[in-house]
């Protein structure tokens, strides 16, 4: 039996959430990185979801991806990719949640930066998340 790394499990959960959403998905990730988005094919998953009528909303922080007041290139490119894929990008000051919310019945909350964490197991942290599922 193969045991997947925690990073792989989180990556799989993100992809699965985008695939199963039927009404809306909200992803809160304080950082955005084009590298993480490309590694997981997030743009295509968002396009597929939007094509099925799913509202995709991304919440991110206003300052974490900046250096000297300017967005870092990998963050700027990531934000542009998300918008081009059809996601609504909302930028808040001080947001730090790492949350996924799907169709009023699935919530994942934890420490994994969904749209920016390194996808290289050698550079990733030990991340933990809790999944709450059900209509209540």
C-alpha positions as CSV (number, residue, x, y, z in Angstrom):
1,X,0.0,0.0,0.0
2,X,1.3,3.4,-1.0
3,X,1.2,6.1,1.6
4,X,1.1,9.6,0.0
5,X,3.0,12.5,1.5
6,X,1.0,15.1,3.3
7,X,1.8,17.6,0.5
8,X,0.4,15.1,-2.1
9,X,-2.7,14.6,0.0
10,X,-3.4,18.3,0.2
11,X,-2.8,18.7,-3.5
12,X,-5.2,15.9,-4.2
13,X,-7.8,17.4,-1.9
14,X,-7.6,20.8,-3.7
15,X,-8.0,19.1,-7.1
16,X,-10.9,17.0,-5.9
17,X,-12.7,20.0,-4.4
18,X,-12.5,21.8,-7.8
19,X,-13.8,18.7,-9.5
20,X,-16.7,18.0,-7.2
21,X,-18.0,21.6,-6.8
22,X,-21.4,22.1,-8.4
23,X,-22.5,25.5,-7.1
24,X,-19.5,27.4,-5.6
25,X,-16.0,26.9,-4.3
26,X,-14.2,29.5,-2.1
27,X,-10.5,29.1,-1.6
28,X,-8.7,31.2,0.9
29,X,-4.9,31.3,0.4
30,X,-2.9,34.2,1.8
31,X,-0.2,33.7,-0.8
32,X,-0.5,33.0,-4.6
33,X,2.3,31.5,-6.7
34,X,2.2,30.8,-10.4
35,X,4.5,27.8,-9.7
36,X,2.0,26.1,-7.4
37,X,-0.8,26.8,-9.8
38,X,1.0,25.4,-12.8
39,X,2.3,22.3,-10.9
40,X,-1.3,21.3,-10.1
41,X,-3.0,22.4,-13.3
42,X,-5.2,24.7,-11.3
43,X,-6.0,27.0,-14.2
44,X,-7.6,24.1,-16.2
45,X,-9.5,22.9,-13.1
46,X,-10.9,26.3,-12.5
47,X,-11.9,26.7,-16.2
48,X,-13.6,23.3,-16.0
49,X,-15.5,24.3,-12.9
50,X,-16.6,27.6,-14.3
51,X,-17.6,25.9,-17.5
52,X,-20.0,23.8,-15.4
53,X,-21.5,26.9,-13.8
54,X,-19.5,26.8,-10.6
55,X,-18.7,30.2,-9.0
56,X,-15.0,30.1,-8.1
57,X,-13.8,32.7,-5.6
58,X,-10.2,33.1,-4.4
59,X,-9.5,35.1,-1.3
60,X,-5.9,36.3,-0.8
61,X,-4.0,38.8,1.2
62,X,-3.1,42.3,0.1
63,X,0.4,42.5,1.5
64,X,2.0,39.0,1.9
65,X,2.9,38.6,-1.8
66,X,4.5,42.1,-1.9
67,X,8.1,43.1,-1.6
68,X,8.9,46.8,-1.2
69,X,5.3,47.6,-1.9
70,X,5.2,45.7,-5.2
71,X,3.7,42.3,-6.0
72,X,6.3,39.7,-6.6
73,X,6.4,38.4,-10.2
74,X,5.3,34.9,-9.4
75,X,2.3,36.3,-7.4
76,X,1.3,38.8,-10.0
77,X,1.4,36.1,-12.7
78,X,-0.5,33.7,-10.5
79,X,-3.3,36.3,-9.8
80,X,-3.6,37.0,-13.5
81,X,-3.8,33.3,-14.3
82,X,-6.6,32.8,-11.8
83,X,-8.6,35.7,-13.2
84,X,-8.0,34.5,-16.8
85,X,-9.3,31.1,-15.8
86,X,-12.6,32.6,-14.6
87,X,-12.0,32.9,-10.9
88,X,-13.2,35.9,-8.9
89,X,-10.2,37.2,-7.0
90,X,-10.9,39.1,-3.8
91,X,-7.9,40.8,-2.0
92,X,-8.2,41.5,1.7
93,X,-5.9,43.1,4.2
94,X,-4.6,40.7,6.8
95,X,-6.2,37.5,5.6
96,X,-4.3,34.4,6.7
97,X,-6.8,31.6,6.5
98,X,-6.0,28.5,4.4
99,X,-9.6,27.3,3.8
100,X,-11.6,25.6,1.1
101,X,-15.4,25.8,1.2
102,X,-17.4,23.7,-1.3
103,X,-21.2,23.9,-2.0
104,X,-22.4,24.4,1.6
105,X,-21.3,20.9,2.6
106,X,-17.5,20.7,2.7
107,X,-15.0,22.7,4.6
108,X,-11.3,22.2,4.9
109,X,-9.3,24.3,7.3
110,X,-5.7,24.0,8.1
111,X,-2.1,25.2,7.6
112,X,-1.5,24.3,3.9
113,X,-1.2,27.3,1.6
114,X,-3.5,26.0,-1.2
115,X,-2.3,28.2,-4.0
116,X,1.3,28.8,-3.0
117,X,2.9,26.0,-1.0
118,X,5.9,24.4,-2.5
119,X,4.9,21.2,-4.4
120,X,8.4,19.8,-3.9
121,X,8.3,17.5,-0.9
122,X,11.9,18.4,-0.1
123,X,10.9,22.0,0.6
124,X,7.4,21.6,2.0
125,X,6.4,21.9,5.6
126,X,4.5,19.4,7.8
127,X,0.9,20.6,7.1
128,X,-2.3,19.6,8.9
129,X,-5.9,20.2,7.9
130,X,-9.3,19.2,9.2
131,X,-12.2,18.3,6.9
132,X,-15.8,18.9,7.9
133,X,-18.4,17.4,5.7
134,X,-22.1,17.2,5.7
135,X,-25.2,19.4,5.3
136,X,-25.4,20.4,8.9
